[in-house]
Amino acid sequence: MGKRSLIVSAAICLALMFTAGSIYAGKDVKDVIKMQNETYEKHTKALVNFTHKKHNEEYKIGCGDCHHDDEGKALDVKPGDDVKNCIECHKIPGRIPGKLKKEMKAGKVSKKEMRAKEMAYHAEAIHANCIGCHKTYNKKNKTKVAPQTCTKCHPKKKK
């Protein structure tokens, strides 16, 4: 093998190593995630600054407790794994319209079907996930430290 072939082979090996490393590196997980999504033209409440690192490390909440499959079962993921953003599955921005909810109740739609329709809405899914977890935590620990009201997570905007 000539000197030129050796250099080309080494360059190819290095390129493959860097490519493979970037494929398996996963995503950087920010310590605090601003819950902002471009699909919303305007946010009606102040944006939540979700303390991702604190929830994971201090509160011992696993990634799969929030990141779930289409049946709501926890995914086997760890920090750095590539996960979908909520809006990728819960595609409709905002909350379910009150009129639609009333129509479904009046039409005697089953709770399971109603829940499935609600979960298509991005804000409904996020609120159900967060508030549900907070309620469970508070009940389990006989406390009220995990917020369950709007203004605890969405502080009023300063004028």
N, C-alpha and C positions, 0 to 999 in steps of 0.2 A: 504494500500500500504506500503510495507516494505521500509526500508532505502535504500537497494540496488536498488530497482525499482525506487525510487525517484531520486537517483544519475544518473542512466542510462537515465531516462526521461529528466533530466536537461541537461545532456551531449548531447542528441539528439537535444533538443531544441536549444542549443547554436550552434551546428554544422549547423542546418538548418538556423539559423539567419545569420551566417557568409556566408554560401553558397548563400542565397538569396541576401544578400548585395553585394556580388561580381558580381552576375548576373546582377543586376540593376545599378551597379556603372558606367557602360559605360567605355569609354576610356579617358585616360588623353590626353589633347590636348597640344602639345608642343607650346611654344611661337614662336619659329623659327623652321621651318621644312626644312631640307636639301633635295632638290628635287633630290634624288638619288634612282635608282631602280636597283635591281640585274639582271633584264632581259637584261640590256645593258652590253655587254662585255666591252665597252669603251665609254666614253663620249667625244664628239668632242669639246664641249665648257665647260667653267667653270660651275660648278653646281650652281643653284639658291638657295639662302637661303631665303625661303619664310617666310615673317614676318606674321605668322598666327594671332597672338594676335593683332598686329597693324592693320591689315586689318579688323578684326572683331570689335575691340573696338574703335580705332581712326577713321577709315574710315567708320564705321557703315555698313559693308558688312555682311549680314546674311549668315549663313552656307549654306542655300539653293541656294544662288547666285552662288556658285561653285559646290556644291554637288547636282546633278540632276538625274532625272529618265531617262529611255531609250528614252524618247521623248524630252529631254532637259528641262523639266519643273522642277522648284525648288522643292527640297524635304523639308518637314517640319521637319528639324533637328535643334538641339541646341548643344552648346558646351558640349562635354562629350558623345554624342550619338555615337553609333558604326556605322561608315560609311565605305563604300568600298573605296579602293585605286583605282585611275584612271585606272591602268593596269588591273583590274579585268573585266572591260567592254571594254576598248580600248586596246585590247590584243596584237596587233602587235607592237613590239618595233620600235621606229624611226618614220621617216616621209614617206609618200607615195612616191614610186619611181617616178621620173620625167617621165620616159618612160611610165609608166602605166597612169599617168595623161594626157600625150599627146595623148595616144591611146584612152582614154575615150573622150577627146575633139574632136578628129578626128572622132570618132564613133558617135558623136552627142548624147552622154549620157546626160540625163537631169541633171540640176544642183542639184536637190534633190538626185538623185541616186549617183552622183559624191560626194556630201557632205557626204552621208552615207558611201561610200567607204573610204573617207579620215578619217572619225571619227573612223574607226576601228584601225587606227594607233595612238599609244599612244602620241607621240610628237605632232602630228597634233591637237589632242583633247586638250592637255594642252595649246598649243600656242593659239588656237582659243578661249579657255575659258579666258585666261589671257589677251591677246591682245584685244580681243573683249570688255572685261570689261573696260580696260584702255582707249580704244577709246571712248566708251560711256561716261565714266567719264570726259574725257578731253573735249568732245563736249558739254556735259551738263553744265560744269563749266567754259567753255571758257578759258581753260588752256592747258598746255602741261606737267603738272607735273607727270602724270602717264606714265611710260616708255612704249615705243612702238617699240624700236629697240633692236637688239640682245645684244649689249654691255652694255646697261643700266641694264639688268637683269643678263646677263652672263658676268661679268667683265673678262677682259683678264687675263689669268693665268700668275702669276709672275714666272720668270725663276730663 
